[in-house]
């Protein structure tokens, strides 16, 4: 799918989506309780401070919450070249036949055909190795294609589960821990394939789901395997020149039916997270229920499905800052971010959340 960049009432450039964030507000650890995070309610004209477990009071019976049920894989692997040089792989996608596409951090790139010795878990010394086949998805691609193998012939998901590390975002400064293995994953994660969590959904727990169910709030799921590109800032001042990263998504038949039913009864569709927005709006735009999307949502985009959005606070100059500005309006988002910083909200993956209402614009 090509990037979508429609006309707007004003011309936006990259600098419009920059802001100063005190480093102390970048959350390094999750809140003690998932639903105990703060929630900045942006549905009134003046943002209101709330706790995330207050969310049910802002919803109505019949509303449809749509979640991304992707599962974060232990995608970070460490190893060394035959020369002893250190190497780090971040597996972006499993390709089949034990092949994977990965980002590689290394001082000097190994040759095609070189085999890397990967670090094994202390209780599973099974000779894990990674043989480089070239670049992906083509000879000029940004990723590298490897074959993962061990003595038992295990598949890549098994190998990552056993030997990999939680792929924490670059702004989280500690090494992954048992806390991260539990909390950098939603309680309903189902389909493995993401290298970053759908963070807005990290705030939901069993008690909150029970309350929503009792209210008659409906639930549905899509899948989008979040890639490492979600953390990459946009680098071109002219936004139309930005090349958006691609991610695989799926909208299952039961979710399609739930959305049609919600629309028929006049209920709101509430996307939990920007990855859910990208999935639903990609499907609405193209009619494609499964495949890759590189949709680039910027101010002026005409949303077709999503009415409300639950999301965390995003990186400056990121495509997600542009998405929420397109959804709720540029000036309202600036106000939300100013208020969040002034009130000491915690930012990014382990941070607090906000609730946004779609700005209605003429088609």
C-alpha contacts under 8 A as a table, 3 or more apart, distances in Angstrom:
res1	aa1	res2	aa2	distance
1	X	292	X	7.10
1	X	293	X	5.40
1	X	294	X	5.76
1	X	295	X	6.56
2	X	294	X	6.40
2	X	295	X	6.51
3	X	243	X	7.48
3	X	244	X	6.65
3	X	294	X	5.97
3	X	295	X	4.84
3	X	296	X	4.91
3	X	297	X	7.97
4	X	295	X	5.79
4	X	296	X	5.19
4	X	297	X	6.33
4	X	298	X	7.88
4	X	301	X	7.82
5	X	240	X	6.59
5	X	296	X	6.74
5	X	297	X	6.90
5	X	298	X	6.40
5	X	300	X	7.84
5	X	301	X	7.25
6	X	298	X	7.74
6	X	299	X	7.93
6	X	300	X	5.82
6	X	301	X	6.09
7	X	300	X	5.96
8	X	11	X	6.56
8	X	299	X	6.40
8	X	300	X	4.71
9	X	300	X	7.55
12	X	16	X	6.40
12	X	239	X	7.57
12	X	299	X	7.98
13	X	16	X	5.64
13	X	17	X	7.70
13	X	237	X	5.44
13	X	238	X	5.57
13	X	239	X	5.95
14	X	17	X	5.76
14	X	18	X	7.25
14	X	234	X	7.27
14	X	235	X	7.64
14	X	236	X	6.80
14	X	237	X	4.61
14	X	238	X	6.64
14	X	239	X	6.35
14	X	317	X	6.21
15	X	18	X	5.33
15	X	237	X	6.92
15	X	317	X	7.13
17	X	316	X	6.13
17	X	317	X	5.01
17	X	318	X	7.50
17	X	321	X	6.50
17	X	322	X	6.98
18	X	316	X	4.78
18	X	317	X	5.09
19	X	316	X	5.82
20	X	316	X	7.94
21	X	25	X	7.14
21	X	341	X	7.24
22	X	25	X	5.68
22	X	26	X	7.60
23	X	26	X	5.60
24	X	27	X	7.67
25	X	341	X	7.74
25	X	344	X	6.78
25	X	345	X	6.72
25	X	346	X	4.95
25	X	347	X	5.81
26	X	171	X	7.63
26	X	346	X	5.92
26	X	347	X	4.92
26	X	348	X	6.44
26	X	351	X	7.21
27	X	30	X	7.08
27	X	172	X	7.63
27	X	346	X	5.45
27	X	347	X	5.70
27	X	348	X	6.65
27	X	349	X	7.40
27	X	350	X	5.41
27	X	351	X	5.22
28	X	172	X	5.42
28	X	173	X	7.13
28	X	174	X	7.76
28	X	350	X	6.63
29	X	350	X	5.88
30	X	33	X	7.88
30	X	34	X	7.57
30	X	183	X	7.08
30	X	350	X	4.74
30	X	351	X	6.79
31	X	34	X	6.27
31	X	36	X	6.58
31	X	37	X	5.88
31	X	350	X	7.42
31	X	351	X	7.76
32	X	36	X	7.13
33	X	36	X	4.96
33	X	37	X	7.20
34	X	37	X	6.35
34	X	202	X	6.52
34	X	203	X	4.48
34	X	204	X	6.14
34	X	205	X	6.34
35	X	51	X	7.49
35	X	52	X	5.20
35	X	53	X	5.08
35	X	203	X	4.89
35	X	204	X	5.78
35	X	205	X	6.50
35	X	208	X	7.30
36	X	51	X	6.17
36	X	52	X	5.96
36	X	53	X	6.48
36	X	203	X	7.69
37	X	51	X	5.97
37	X	52	X	5.46
37	X	203	X	6.90
37	X	351	X	7.50
37	X	352	X	5.41
37	X	353	X	7.34
38	X	49	X	7.37
38	X	50	X	5.88
38	X	51	X	4.37
38	X	52	X	5.37
38	X	345	X	7.27
38	X	352	X	5.15
38	X	353	X	6.32
39	X	49	X	6.30
39	X	50	X	4.89
39	X	51	X	5.06
39	X	52	X	4.92
39	X	352	X	6.18
39	X	353	X	4.85
39	X	354	X	5.09
39	X	355	X	7.10
40	X	47	X	6.31
40	X	48	X	5.73
40	X	49	X	5.03
40	X	50	X	5.94
40	X	336	X	7.83
40	X	340	X	7.35
40	X	353	X	6.36
40	X	354	X	4.48
40	X	355	X	6.38
41	X	44	X	7.18
41	X	47	X	5.39
41	X	48	X	4.97
41	X	49	X	6.38
41	X	50	X	6.79
41	X	354	X	5.70
41	X	355	X	4.97
41	X	356	X	7.03
42	X	45	X	7.09
42	X	46	X	7.05
42	X	47	X	4.75
42	X	48	X	6.79
42	X	336	X	6.96
42	X	354	X	6.73
42	X	355	X	5.48
42	X	356	X	5.15
42	X	357	X	7.06
43	X	47	X	7.16
43	X	355	X	6.74
43	X	356	X	5.73
43	X	357	X	5.49
44	X	47	X	6.09
44	X	48	X	7.46
47	X	336	X	6.76
47	X	339	X	7.57
50	X	54	X	6.51
51	X	54	X	5.47
51	X	55	X	7.71
52	X	55	X	5.63
52	X	203	X	7.09
52	X	353	X	7.45
53	X	56	X	7.13
53	X	208	X	6.52
54	X	57	X	5.70
54	X	58	X	7.28
55	X	58	X	5.32
55	X	59	X	6.82
56	X	59	X	5.20
56	X	60	X	7.72
56	X	208	X	7.97
56	X	211	X	7.23
56	X	212	X	6.06
56	X	215	X	7.93
57	X	60	X	7.79
59	X	63	X	6.71
59	X	217	X	7.56
60	X	63	X	5.60
60	X	215	X	7.53
60	X	216	X	7.76
60	X	217	X	6.62
61	X	215	X	5.67
61	X	216	X	4.60
61	X	217	X	4.91
61	X	218	X	7.81
62	X	216	X	5.81
62	X	217	X	5.10
62	X	218	X	6.01
62	X	262	X	7.15
62	X	267	X	5.76
62	X	268	X	7.68
63	X	216	X	7.90
63	X	217	X	5.19
63	X	218	X	5.96
63	X	262	X	7.15
63	X	267	X	5.17
63	X	268	X	4.95
63	X	269	X	6.15
63	X	270	X	7.08
64	X	217	X	6.15
64	X	218	X	4.60
64	X	219	X	5.53
64	X	220	X	7.13
64	X	258	X	7.74
64	X	259	X	7.44
64	X	262	X	6.62
64	X	267	X	7.15
64	X	268	X	6.23
64	X	269	X	4.93
64	X	270	X	5.83
65	X	217	X	7.26
65	X	218	X	6.06
65	X	219	X	4.82
65	X	220	X	6.30
65	X	269	X	6.25
65	X	270	X	4.73
65	X	271	X	6.01
65	X	272	X	6.81
66	X	219	X	5.90
66	X	220	X	4.82
66	X	221	X	5.34
66	X	222	X	7.07
66	X	269	X	7.30
66	X	270	X	6.12
66	X	271	X	5.06
66	X	272	X	5.93
66	X	276	X	6.97
67	X	201	X	7.05
67	X	219	X	7.65
67	X	220	X	6.36
67	X	221	X	4.76
67	X	222	X	6.19
67	X	271	X	6.65
67	X	272	X	5.31
67	X	273	X	7.45
67	X	276	X	6.31
68	X	198	X	6.67
68	X	201	X	7.82
68	X	221	X	5.69
68	X	222	X	5.01
68	X	223	X	5.04
68	X	224	X	6.35
68	X	272	X	7.41
68	X	273	X	7.70
68	X	275	X	6.95
68	X	276	X	5.67
69	X	186	X	7.87
69	X	188	X	6.47
69	X	189	X	4.92
69	X	190	X	5.57
69	X	191	X	6.46
69	X	221	X	6.08
69	X	222	X	6.23
69	X	223	X	5.36
69	X	224	X	7.68
70	X	189	X	5.58
70	X	190	X	5.87
70	X	191	X	4.85
70	X	192	X	5.92
70	X	193	X	6.57
70	X	194	X	6.18
70	X	197	X	7.92
70	X	198	X	7.69
70	X	223	X	5.34
70	X	224	X	6.09
70	X	225	X	5.76
70	X	226	X	7.78
71	X	185	X	6.86
71	X	186	X	7.68
71	X	189	X	4.72
71	X	190	X	5.55
71	X	191	X	5.15
71	X	192	X	4.26
71	X	193	X	5.99
71	X	194	X	5.75
71	X	197	X	7.45
71	X	225	X	7.76
72	X	166	X	7.83
72	X	184	X	7.76
72	X	185	X	6.35
72	X	189	X	7.83
72	X	192	X	6.04
72	X	193	X	6.15
72	X	194	X	4.51
72	X	195	X	5.47
72	X	196	X	6.12
72	X	197	X	5.95
73	X	157	X	7.60
73	X	160	X	7.02
73	X	161	X	7.01
73	X	166	X	6.97
73	X	167	X	7.77
73	X	192	X	6.00
73	X	193	X	5.99
73	X	194	X	6.00
73	X	195	X	6.08
74	X	160	X	5.30
74	X	161	X	5.69
74	X	163	X	7.85
74	X	164	X	4.64
74	X	165	X	4.68
74	X	166	X	4.61
74	X	167	X	6.28
74	X	195	X	7.64
75	X	89	X	7.79
75	X	90	X	5.43
75	X	91	X	5.00
75	X	92	X	7.34
75	X	160	X	6.12
75	X	164	X	5.78
75	X	165	X	6.26
75	X	166	X	6.50
75	X	167	X	5.85
75	X	195	X	6.17
76	X	88	X	7.12
76	X	89	X	5.73
76	X	90	X	4.60
76	X	91	X	6.54
76	X	160	X	7.86
76	X	164	X	5.32
76	X	165	X	4.97
76	X	166	X	6.48
76	X	167	X	5.53
77	X	88	X	5.82
77	X	89	X	5.15
77	X	90	X	6.48
77	X	91	X	7.97
77	X	118	X	7.06
77	X	119	X	7.33
77	X	160	X	7.57
77	X	163	X	7.06
77	X	164	X	5.03
77	X	165	X	6.47
78	X	86	X	7.67
78	X	87	X	5.98
78	X	88	X	4.62
78	X	89	X	6.36
78	X	118	X	5.76
78	X	119	X	5.62
78	X	164	X	7.92
79	X	86	X	6.03
79	X	87	X	5.29
79	X	88	X	6.36
79	X	116	X	6.63
79	X	117	X	5.48
79	X	118	X	3.86
79	X	119	X	5.01
80	X	83	X	7.71
80	X	84	X	5.49
80	X	85	X	5.32
80	X	86	X	4.40
80	X	87	X	5.21
80	X	116	X	5.77
80	X	117	X	5.53
80	X	118	X	6.41
81	X	84	X	5.20
81	X	85	X	5.25
81	X	86	X	6.51
81	X	87	X	7.00
81	X	110	X	7.42
81	X	115	X	7.20
81	X	116	X	4.95
81	X	117	X	6.48
82	X	85	X	7.42
82	X	115	X	7.56
82	X	116	X	6.72
82	X	117	X	7.53
85	X	106	X	7.66
85	X	107	X	7.48
86	X	106	X	6.42
86	X	107	X	7.72
87	X	104	X	7.09
87	X	105	X	5.77
87	X	106	X	4.80
87	X	107	X	7.81
88	X	104	X	5.77
88	X	105	X	5.05
88	X	106	X	6.63
89	X	102	X	6.03
89	X	103	X	5.67
89	X	104	X	4.72
89	X	105	X	6.44
90	X	102	X	5.24
90	X	103	X	5.03
90	X	104	X	6.50
90	X	167	X	7.54
91	X	94	X	7.53
91	X	100	X	6.57
91	X	101	X	5.88
91	X	102	X	4.06
91	X	103	X	6.36
91	X	195	X	7.53
92	X	100	X	7.50
92	X	101	X	5.66
92	X	102	X	5.09
92	X	103	X	6.98
92	X	194	X	7.61
92	X	195	X	6.46
92	X	227	X	6.16
92	X	228	X	6.99
93	X	100	X	5.72
93	X	101	X	5.19
93	X	102	X	6.94
93	X	193	X	6.82
94	X	98	X	7.52
94	X	99	X	6.32
94	X	100	X	4.45
94	X	101	X	6.44
94	X	156	X	7.16
94	X	193	X	7.58
95	X	98	X	7.18
95	X	99	X	5.27
95	X	100	X	5.16
95	X	101	X	6.92
96	X	99	X	5.42
96	X	100	X	7.30
97	X	147	X	7.95
98	X	147	X	5.53
98	X	148	X	5.69
98	X	149	X	7.19
98	X	155	X	5.89
98	X	156	X	5.80
99	X	145	X	6.71
99	X	146	X	5.49
99	X	147	X	4.39
99	X	148	X	6.36
99	X	156	X	7.73
100	X	145	X	5.65
100	X	146	X	5.40
100	X	147	X	6.39
100	X	148	X	7.40
100	X	156	X	7.68
101	X	136	X	6.48
101	X	143	X	5.98
101	X	144	X	5.43
101	X	145	X	4.59
101	X	146	X	6.47
102	X	143	X	5.36
102	X	144	X	5.24
102	X	145	X	6.41
102	X	146	X	7.49
103	X	142	X	7.63
103	X	143	X	5.20
103	X	144	X	6.29
104	X	143	X	7.51
104	X	144	X	7.07
106	X	109	X	6.20
110	X	114	X	6.16
110	X	132	X	7.77
111	X	114	X	5.49
111	X	132	X	7.45
112	X	132	X	5.37
112	X	133	X	5.37
112	X	134	X	5.64
113	X	131	X	6.03
113	X	132	X	5.30
113	X	133	X	5.81
114	X	131	X	5.65
114	X	132	X	5.74
115	X	129	X	6.52
115	X	130	X	5.55
115	X	131	X	4.17
115	X	132	X	6.48
116	X	129	X	5.50
116	X	130	X	5.06
116	X	131	X	6.13
116	X	132	X	8.00
117	X	127	X	7.68
117	X	128	X	6.54
117	X	129	X	4.72
117	X	130	X	6.67
118	X	127	X	7.79
118	X	128	X	5.52
118	X	129	X	5.21
118	X	130	X	6.90
119	X	128	X	7.22
119	X	163	X	7.22
120	X	124	X	6.27
120	X	125	X	5.45
120	X	126	X	7.02
120	X	127	X	7.34
120	X	128	X	6.56
120	X	162	X	8.00
120	X	163	X	5.37
121	X	124	X	5.16
121	X	125	X	6.39
121	X	162	X	6.74
121	X	163	X	5.17
122	X	125	X	6.31
124	X	162	X	7.55
125	X	128	X	7.81
126	X	150	X	5.86
126	X	151	X	5.75
126	X	152	X	7.36
127	X	149	X	7.96
127	X	150	X	5.14
127	X	151	X	5.96
128	X	148	X	7.16
128	X	149	X	5.70
128	X	150	X	4.42
128	X	151	X	7.38
128	X	159	X	7.91
129	X	148	X	5.84
129	X	149	X	5.52
129	X	150	X	6.36
130	X	146	X	5.84
130	X	147	X	5.46
130	X	148	X	4.64
130	X	149	X	6.57
131	X	146	X	5.23
131	X	147	X	5.16
131	X	148	X	6.72
132	X	144	X	7.23
132	X	145	X	5.99
132	X	146	X	4.46
132	X	147	X	6.67
133	X	144	X	7.52
133	X	145	X	5.40
133	X	146	X	5.54
133	X	147	X	7.37
134	X	139	X	7.22
134	X	144	X	5.74
134	X	145	X	5.45
134	X	146	X	7.52
135	X	138	X	5.95
135	X	139	X	5.33
135	X	140	X	6.63
135	X	141	X	5.53
135	X	142	X	7.01
135	X	143	X	5.67
135	X	144	X	4.22
135	X	145	X	5.57
136	X	139	X	6.58
136	X	140	X	7.43
136	X	141	X	4.77
136	X	142	X	6.59
136	X	143	X	5.02
136	X	144	X	5.25
136	X	145	X	5.69
137	X	140	X	7.85
137	X	141	X	5.26
137	X	142	X	7.78
137	X	143	X	7.15
138	X	141	X	4.94
141	X	144	X	7.62
148	X	155	X	7.91
148	X	156	X	6.42
149	X	153	X	6.01
149	X	154	X	6.92
149	X	155	X	7.77
149	X	156	X	7.94
150	X	153	X	5.39
150	X	154	X	6.56
151	X	154	X	7.98
154	X	158	X	6.19
154	X	159	X	6.44
155	X	158	X	5.48
155	X	159	X	6.33
156	X	159	X	4.97
156	X	160	X	6.02
157	X	160	X	5.19
157	X	161	X	6.08
158	X	161	X	5.12
158	X	162	X	6.17
159	X	162	X	5.16
159	X	163	X	5.90
159	X	164	X	7.27
160	X	163	X	5.26
160	X	164	X	4.46
160	X	165	X	7.69
161	X	164	X	5.85
165	X	176	X	6.65
166	X	176	X	5.83
166	X	180	X	7.05
166	X	181	X	6.37
167	X	176	X	7.76
167	X	195	X	6.04
167	X	196	X	6.81
168	X	172	X	6.47
168	X	175	X	7.99
168	X	176	X	6.83
168	X	184	X	8.00
168	X	196	X	7.32
169	X	172	X	5.66
169	X	196	X	7.32
169	X	231	X	7.40
169	X	349	X	7.75
170	X	173	X	7.08
170	X	231	X	7.94
176	X	179	X	7.89
176	X	180	X	5.85
176	X	181	X	7.41
177	X	180	X	5.21
177	X	181	X	6.45
178	X	181	X	4.98
178	X	182	X	6.52
179	X	182	X	5.39
179	X	183	X	5.95
180	X	183	X	5.04
180	X	184	X	5.13
180	X	185	X	8.00
181	X	184	X	5.99
181	X	185	X	7.07
182	X	185	X	5.96
183	X	186	X	7.18
183	X	202	X	7.28
184	X	197	X	6.27
184	X	199	X	7.90
184	X	202	X	7.27
184	X	350	X	8.00
185	X	189	X	6.67
185	X	197	X	6.19
185	X	202	X	6.65
186	X	189	X	5.27
186	X	197	X	7.61
186	X	198	X	7.72
186	X	199	X	7.99
186	X	201	X	6.13
186	X	202	X	4.99
186	X	204	X	7.61
187	X	202	X	7.44
187	X	204	X	7.42
187	X	205	X	6.59
187	X	206	X	7.95
189	X	192	X	7.88
191	X	223	X	7.44
192	X	225	X	7.86
193	X	225	X	5.32
193	X	226	X	7.67
194	X	197	X	6.78
194	X	224	X	7.75
194	X	225	X	4.35
194	X	226	X	4.70
194	X	227	X	6.16
195	X	225	X	7.48
195	X	226	X	5.97
195	X	227	X	5.49
195	X	228	X	6.16
196	X	226	X	5.50
196	X	227	X	6.31
196	X	228	X	6.61
196	X	230	X	8.00
197	X	226	X	6.96
197	X	349	X	7.75
198	X	201	X	6.00
198	X	202	X	7.22
198	X	226	X	7.26
198	X	273	X	6.35
198	X	274	X	7.98
198	X	275	X	6.70
199	X	202	X	5.20
199	X	203	X	7.81
199	X	273	X	6.94
199	X	311	X	7.59
199	X	312	X	6.81
199	X	349	X	5.45
199	X	350	X	7.33
200	X	203	X	6.31
200	X	272	X	6.00
200	X	273	X	5.01
200	X	310	X	6.34
200	X	311	X	4.83
200	X	312	X	5.50
200	X	353	X	6.72
201	X	204	X	5.69
201	X	272	X	6.15
201	X	273	X	6.80
204	X	208	X	6.20
204	X	209	X	7.06
205	X	208	X	5.40
205	X	209	X	6.31
206	X	209	X	5.10
206	X	210	X	6.17
207	X	210	X	5.11
207	X	211	X	6.37
208	X	211	X	5.14
208	X	212	X	6.26
209	X	212	X	5.05
209	X	213	X	6.04
210	X	213	X	5.12
210	X	214	X	6.17
211	X	214	X	5.15
211	X	215	X	6.39
212	X	215	X	5.13
212	X	216	X	6.50
212	X	217	X	5.35
212	X	218	X	7.86
213	X	216	X	5.22
213	X	217	X	5.64
213	X	218	X	7.01
214	X	217	X	7.60
220	X	254	X	7.75
220	X	255	X	5.50
220	X	258	X	6.95
221	X	251	X	7.68
221	X	252	X	7.82
221	X	255	X	6.26
222	X	249	X	7.50
222	X	250	X	5.95
222	X	251	X	5.01
222	X	252	X	6.63
222	X	255	X	7.09
222	X	276	X	6.92
222	X	279	X	7.32
223	X	249	X	5.34
223	X	250	X	5.16
223	X	251	X	6.72
223	X	276	X	7.86
223	X	279	X	7.73
224	X	247	X	6.77
224	X	248	X	5.64
224	X	249	X	4.12
224	X	250	X	6.54
224	X	275	X	6.53
224	X	276	X	7.35
224	X	279	X	6.68
225	X	247	X	6.16
225	X	248	X	5.73
225	X	249	X	6.52
226	X	230	X	7.14
226	X	247	X	6.42
226	X	275	X	7.32
227	X	230	X	6.00
227	X	246	X	7.86
227	X	247	X	6.35
228	X	231	X	5.97
228	X	232	X	7.43
229	X	232	X	5.11
229	X	245	X	5.76
230	X	245	X	7.76
230	X	319	X	7.87
230	X	320	X	7.98
231	X	315	X	7.70
231	X	318	X	7.52
232	X	318	X	6.91
233	X	315	X	7.66
233	X	316	X	7.46
233	X	317	X	5.53
233	X	318	X	4.62
233	X	319	X	7.08
234	X	239	X	7.85
234	X	242	X	6.66
234	X	317	X	5.81
234	X	318	X	5.53
234	X	319	X	6.44
235	X	242	X	7.29
235	X	317	X	7.95
236	X	239	X	6.01
236	X	241	X	6.29
236	X	242	X	5.94
238	X	241	X	5.73
238	X	242	X	7.46
239	X	242	X	5.43
244	X	294	X	5.45
244	X	295	X	7.09
244	X	296	X	6.31
245	X	294	X	5.57
246	X	292	X	6.10
246	X	293	X	5.36
246	X	294	X	4.41
247	X	292	X	5.28
247	X	293	X	5.50
247	X	294	X	6.60
248	X	290	X	7.49
248	X	291	X	5.40
248	X	292	X	4.26
248	X	293	X	6.33
249	X	279	X	6.24
249	X	289	X	7.88
249	X	290	X	5.55
249	X	291	X	5.60
249	X	292	X	6.16
249	X	293	X	7.18
250	X	279	X	7.42
250	X	289	X	5.73
250	X	290	X	4.24
250	X	291	X	6.68
251	X	255	X	6.41
251	X	256	X	6.74
251	X	279	X	7.50
251	X	280	X	7.59
251	X	283	X	7.58
251	X	289	X	5.19
251	X	290	X	6.32
252	X	255	X	5.44
252	X	256	X	6.43
252	X	289	X	7.35
253	X	256	X	5.00
253	X	257	X	6.23
254	X	257	X	5.08
254	X	258	X	6.17
255	X	258	X	4.91
255	X	259	X	6.14
256	X	259	X	5.30
256	X	260	X	6.30
257	X	260	X	5.10
257	X	261	X	6.15
258	X	261	X	5.09
258	X	262	X	6.14
259	X	262	X	5.05
259	X	263	X	6.17
259	X	269	X	7.33
260	X	263	X	5.18
260	X	264	X	6.11
261	X	264	X	5.00
261	X	265	X	6.34
262	X	265	X	5.36
262	X	266	X	6.10
262	X	267	X	4.97
262	X	268	X	6.83
262	X	269	X	7.16
263	X	266	X	4.98
263	X	267	X	5.90
263	X	268	X	7.40
264	X	267	X	7.69
268	X	306	X	7.69
268	X	307	X	5.82
268	X	308	X	7.30
269	X	305	X	6.83
269	X	306	X	5.28
269	X	307	X	5.35
269	X	308	X	6.50
270	X	306	X	6.12
270	X	307	X	5.93
270	X	308	X	4.59
270	X	309	X	5.64
270	X	310	X	7.39
271	X	274	X	7.49
271	X	276	X	5.76
271	X	277	X	5.94
271	X	306	X	6.26
271	X	307	X	7.74
271	X	308	X	6.25
271	X	309	X	4.92
271	X	310	X	6.33
272	X	276	X	6.23
272	X	277	X	7.82
272	X	309	X	5.98
272	X	310	X	4.85
272	X	311	X	6.44
273	X	276	X	5.47
273	X	277	X	6.67
273	X	309	X	6.68
273	X	310	X	5.67
273	X	311	X	4.79
273	X	312	X	7.53
274	X	277	X	4.85
274	X	278	X	6.15
274	X	309	X	7.74
274	X	311	X	6.59
274	X	320	X	7.13
274	X	323	X	7.67
274	X	324	X	7.99
275	X	278	X	5.08
275	X	279	X	6.19
276	X	279	X	5.04
276	X	280	X	6.10
277	X	280	X	5.28
277	X	281	X	5.92
277	X	306	X	6.86
277	X	309	X	7.95
278	X	281	X	5.38
278	X	282	X	5.82
278	X	295	X	6.89
279	X	282	X	5.21
279	X	283	X	6.27
279	X	293	X	7.85
280	X	283	X	5.22
280	X	284	X	6.15
280	X	305	X	6.89
280	X	306	X	7.63
281	X	284	X	4.84
281	X	285	X	5.88
281	X	303	X	6.74
281	X	304	X	6.60
281	X	305	X	6.60
281	X	306	X	7.75
282	X	285	X	5.13
282	X	286	X	6.11
282	X	287	X	7.75
282	X	288	X	7.55
282	X	293	X	6.77
282	X	295	X	6.65
283	X	286	X	5.40
283	X	287	X	4.96
283	X	288	X	5.23
283	X	289	X	5.61
283	X	290	X	7.98
284	X	287	X	5.63
284	X	288	X	7.95
284	X	304	X	6.49
284	X	305	X	7.15
285	X	304	X	7.87
288	X	291	X	7.10
296	X	319	X	7.24
296	X	323	X	7.80
297	X	301	X	6.12
297	X	319	X	7.59
297	X	322	X	6.73
297	X	323	X	5.05
297	X	326	X	6.87
298	X	301	X	5.91
298	X	319	X	7.85
298	X	322	X	5.05
298	X	323	X	5.38
298	X	325	X	7.20
298	X	326	X	5.23
299	X	322	X	6.69
299	X	323	X	7.23
299	X	325	X	6.13
299	X	326	X	3.84
299	X	327	X	7.51
299	X	329	X	7.44
299	X	330	X	7.37
300	X	326	X	6.17
301	X	326	X	6.27
302	X	361	X	7.53
302	X	363	X	6.56
303	X	306	X	6.61
303	X	327	X	7.59
306	X	309	X	7.32
306	X	358	X	7.50
307	X	357	X	6.27
307	X	358	X	5.39
308	X	355	X	7.19
308	X	356	X	5.70
308	X	357	X	4.69
308	X	358	X	5.98
309	X	355	X	5.78
309	X	356	X	5.08
309	X	357	X	6.46
309	X	358	X	7.73
310	X	353	X	6.91
310	X	354	X	5.87
310	X	355	X	4.70
310	X	356	X	6.45
311	X	353	X	5.46
311	X	354	X	5.55
311	X	355	X	6.61
311	X	356	X	7.96
312	X	347	X	7.15
312	X	348	X	6.19
312	X	349	X	7.07
312	X	351	X	6.74
312	X	352	X	5.91
312	X	353	X	4.18
312	X	354	X	6.02
313	X	337	X	7.79
313	X	347	X	5.38
313	X	348	X	5.34
313	X	351	X	7.38
313	X	352	X	7.15
313	X	353	X	6.46
313	X	354	X	7.34
314	X	318	X	7.21
314	X	320	X	6.37
314	X	321	X	5.98
314	X	347	X	7.10
314	X	348	X	5.62
315	X	318	X	5.55
315	X	320	X	7.62
315	X	321	X	6.96
315	X	348	X	7.00
316	X	321	X	6.84
317	X	321	X	6.72
318	X	321	X	5.33
318	X	322	X	6.84
319	X	322	X	5.08
319	X	323	X	6.26
320	X	323	X	4.80
320	X	324	X	6.27
321	X	324	X	5.46
321	X	325	X	6.19
322	X	325	X	5.04
322	X	326	X	6.11
323	X	326	X	5.07
323	X	327	X	6.23
324	X	327	X	4.87
324	X	328	X	5.99
324	X	329	X	7.51
324	X	333	X	7.13
325	X	328	X	5.49
325	X	329	X	4.82
325	X	330	X	4.48
325	X	331	X	7.82
325	X	332	X	7.81
325	X	333	X	5.77
326	X	329	X	5.56
326	X	330	X	6.72
327	X	356	X	7.91
327	X	357	X	7.46
327	X	358	X	5.14
327	X	359	X	6.10
328	X	332	X	6.53
328	X	333	X	6.60
328	X	356	X	6.19
328	X	357	X	5.84
328	X	358	X	4.92
328	X	359	X	4.97
329	X	332	X	5.47
329	X	333	X	6.23
329	X	358	X	7.92
329	X	359	X	6.06
330	X	333	X	5.30
330	X	334	X	6.37
331	X	334	X	5.07
331	X	335	X	6.29
332	X	335	X	5.02
332	X	336	X	6.19
333	X	336	X	4.91
333	X	337	X	6.19
334	X	337	X	5.26
334	X	338	X	6.14
335	X	338	X	5.13
335	X	339	X	6.06
336	X	339	X	5.16
336	X	340	X	6.03
337	X	340	X	4.97
337	X	341	X	6.15
338	X	341	X	5.32
338	X	342	X	6.11
339	X	342	X	5.06
339	X	343	X	5.98
340	X	343	X	5.20
340	X	344	X	6.11
340	X	345	X	5.08
341	X	344	X	5.16
341	X	345	X	5.94
342	X	345	X	7.84
345	X	351	X	7.45
345	X	352	X	6.26
346	X	350	X	7.70
346	X	351	X	4.42
346	X	352	X	5.27
347	X	350	X	7.07
347	X	351	X	4.35
347	X	352	X	6.14
348	X	351	X	5.04
348	X	352	X	7.57
